[in-house]
Amino acid sequence: MASRVIMPKLTDSMEEGVVVKWRKTEGELVESGDVLAEIETDKAVMDLEAFASGTLRKILVPEGTTVPSGTLIGVIGEPDEDLREILEGTSAPTARPSTPPPTAVPASPPDDGGSASPRVRTLAREHGIDLRTIKGSGPGGRIVERDIEPFLAKKDQPAVREILLNQMRKAIVRMTTQSKAPVPHFYVTIEVDMAEGLRMVEESKKPPASSPISINHLIIAAAARALKQHPSLNAAFAGEVIRVFAAIDIGIAVALEDGLIVPVLRDCGAKSLAQIAGSERALVARARNRELSPEEYQGATFLISNLGKFDVESFSAVILPPAAAVLAVGSVREVPVVKDGRVEVGQRLKLTLSCDHRVVDGAAAAQFLQSFKRMLEQARAL
């Protein structure tokens, strides 16, 4: 019996997807579990697997087009099976190119199929790059985007250019609009002495230390400890109730070239600082390689956005539900501070907590930040 291949809804926020590449051709035999195509969602490029065995009889959506979730994009069946029942009444899907068509497209050379992420393979096809000639700098020699940047085709820049929204940017538009408009935000800012934390970071880089830690690792650990003491911030607004979560699942904003993704570090309240550091490094690396599964970037109970490496002193971040709070982290700065009547050079960090006023009140936010500040300033106890 013929089986429909539809554009899946791979994430809660996914409304449409792009067929990046068909991995099978019409007339090719398919086994259940085989990868049929690469699909770009709002967060990553993911493999679409077959749910039935047979022959890929029809490809209805060409590569590079965007269609709504639920759209019929292909049919699997027996070689001589009558497909009229499936195809009758099915109009051509409303599809559009995911990017403006170039004036000339170089022939796509073959790649090695396994040493690069789907995103890198897509870029290689678009720019005619032979991945076999490139040495990867990622884990295990994997080719990542920075490895192919020198090879990307450069074009004359017009006075104005328009960039079509990709799936990730569309999701950001939907989520931030749905958050900022209906969620009543308020903001609380605090300053933290980072002298002890900076010493820990530097010490972790010296032998015999084997696992360096970062300021972000200290912030995640301090936030997790403070949330254990103030669980009302590890919560979500849910209509007639406030949902308080048992596990502390912290979402970490990661900037990508074409958008933002928030991978979730699970159960931080039960992890040591070393465990948090190791898990964060692995999670962020996979996020930048577009290798996360949907469950790895959904359902954060608390959020952290760190722009410190961009020399940003302070900022306010937008809450992304279901979380009721997000901590915006600036850069550590040398500033004059008064101590025991003397002016000294201090290392200070400004953090701003954005809160959903339906869940959190000002006093609760301030108490959380007091605990967070104390723990971060006594970083060796984390």
Secondary structure, 3 states (H helix, E strand, C coil): CCEEEECCCCCCCCCEEEEEEECCCCCCEECCCCEEEEEECCCCEEEEECCCCEEEEEECCCCCEEEECCCEEEEEECCCCCCHHHHCCCCCCCCEECCCCCCCCCCCCCCCCCCECHHHHHHHHHHCCCHHHCCCCCHHHCECHHHHHHHCCCCCCCCCCCCCCCHHHHHHHHHHHHHHCCCCEEEEEEEEECHHHHHHHHHHCCCCCCCCCCHHHHHHHHHHHHHHHCHHHCEEEECCEEEECCCCCEEECEEECCEEECCEECCHHHCCHHHHHHHHHHHHHHHHCCCCCHHHCCCCCEEEEECHHHCCCCCCCCCCCCCCEEEEEEEEEEEEEEECCEEEEEEEEEEEEEEECCCCCHHHHHHHHHHHHHHHHCHHHC
